[in-house]
Amino acid sequence: MKTNQQLNEKACALLEERGVTIKEIADLVLHLQTPYIPHLSLEEATESVHAVLRKREVENAIITGVELDKLAEQNKLSQPLNDILTNDEGLYGIDEILGLAIVNLYGSIGFTNYGYLDKVKPGVIKRLDSKPGNQCHTFLDDIVSAIAAAAASRIAHNDPKKSNITN
């Protein structure tokens, strides 16, 4: 069995391999929280992202989702699942369920943050959703959204007077 450190390193390496940086996720956190905490720094947002990434459930979701995306790209899943994933069919929904498992770690505010990011698709989420280089990111765009939503929610829980947790 892998140690927590090994799982975290693997999950972070998979994000990097797929072209997602911690800074891009932290930028999403800032997008969500600076209207409520105007002096929130990139450093604080980044630390919150790292805290979320250290959760076992998040590490497992990243590893599972990215592996499924990669298998779909290689046409190694049976049909119709392979086509469903490569086309990111709107009614599939399992990708969102994986994201919801992540945001659930930080309560109901995580759900609203996640829903907003999934609808608006700012920053890196839009890039992933556009399938650059014919990559499959059916799971990854939702996982990244969920990590950012959870990190923003974590900040909200730590500063309820200044954050969107009361809205």
Salt bridges, closest charged atoms under 4 A:
GLU17 OE2 - LYS70 NZ 2.96
GLU24 OE2 - ARG127 NH1 2.52
ASP27 OD2 - LYS23 NZ 2.91
GLU47 OE2 - ARG54 NH2 3.12
GLU59 OE1 - ARG56 NE 3.90
GLU67 OE2 - LYS70 NZ 3.63
GLU73 OE2 - ARG18 NH2 2.42
ASP118 OD1 - LYS121 NZ 3.40
